Amino acid sequence: MSPIPPSGATSPLEDTLASVESRLAALGAALRVRDAVAIDLHAGELRSALAHAVEQFSHAARSGPVPSALRMRLANASGEVAAQRESLARATAALDRAIDVLLPRESGPLYSSWGGAERSLRGGAIQA
């Protein structure tokens, strides 16, 4: 049986999970205010924290059972990551639709004399 930490002390797993939760909250806040620099920073920090958490929880699981409260917190964090991923996917799709409306793909020559419309008529194949 694993020793119980003294009152007020936290286990390494709790510290690891708290790090994931705080980075997840920071990323959520950055997403809400649409701060691209903060989103990039916090996404990278969250990715690192998640990798560390997976490593720590895998090691702990090999040593014995992980406390159910920590498993639940990890599951909740995983659900929040999935929700944020879904939110970003929807925002990206909306942005793509807006760009398609504002900048139609078949609007004529853009970069060369073989513009988008002419290129599609030739089938897009490269001819020598």
N, C-alpha and C positions, 0 to 999 in steps of 0.2 A: 504494500500500500504506500502511496506517495505521501511525503510529509506535508502537513497543512502549514502554509506560510503564517508567520505571526500576524497578529491583528495590525491592520494598516499596511502590510506588505502585500505586494502582488507577485504572481508567478510570472516567469518569462512568457508563457503563453498568453496570459492576460495583457502583458505589456505589448506583445506583438499584435494582438487583436485590437487593443486600444489605438495603436499606431495606424492600423488599417482603417478603423472607424473614423479617426480624426482626419485622415487624408481623404477619405470618402466624403466626409462632411465639407471639407475645404473645396473639393472638386465640385460638389453640388452647389455650393455658394457661388463659385466662379461661373458655373453654367447658368445659374439664374440671372447673373448680372451681365452675362455674355462677354466676359473678360478673356479674350483669346490668349494673352500672355499667361494669365493665371491658370487657365484651363490646361495649357500645355505643361506648365510647371507641375501642377497638382496631379495631372494624369500620369506623368513620369514617376512622381513620388508614390502614387497609389500602386502603379505597376511594380515598383521595387518592394513596397510594403507587402503586397500580395504574394510575390515570389518568396519573400522571407517567411511569411505566415505559412505558406504551403510547406516549405522546408521544415519549419518548427513543428507544425501539427503532424506532419508525416513521421518525424522523429519521435514525437510524443506518443503517437498511436502504436509505434513499434515497441515502445517501452511499457505500455499498458493502456487502459481506457482513458479517453479524454473526458473530462467532466462535462456532463450534459449541458450545463449553463454555457460553457464555452462553445460547445458544438452548435447550440442554438444561436448564439451571437455571430458565429462564423456563417451560419446559414442565412441569417438576416443580412449580414454584410454582402454575401453573395447575391441575394435577391436585390439589394440596392444597386450593386454593380450592373446586374442584368437590366434593371429599370432605367438606369442612366444610359446604358448602351442602346436600349430601345428608343429612348428619347432622342439621343443623338442621331440614330438612324432615321427617325421621322423628320427631324430638323434638316438633315442632309437631303432627304428626298424632296422636301418642300423647297429647299434652296435650289436643287437641280431643276425642279419644275419652273421656278421663277426665272432661272437663267435661260432655260429653253424658250420661255415666252419672250424674254427681252432680247435674246441673241439666238434666233432660229439657226439651226445647223445648216440648212440648205439655202443660205442667203446669197449665194454667188461666190465669186472668187475671193478668197481671204488671204492666202499666202503665195499663190502662184497663178500662172495663167490657166491651170487646170482646176479651178475652184471646186467647191463641194459638189455642186449639181453636175458638172461635167465629169467629175471623178466617179460619181455613182452610175452614170450612164455607161462608162467603160467597165463597170463591174469591179473596180477597185484593184484590178490586177496590175502588177508592174510589167511593163512591156519594154523589151530591149531594142 
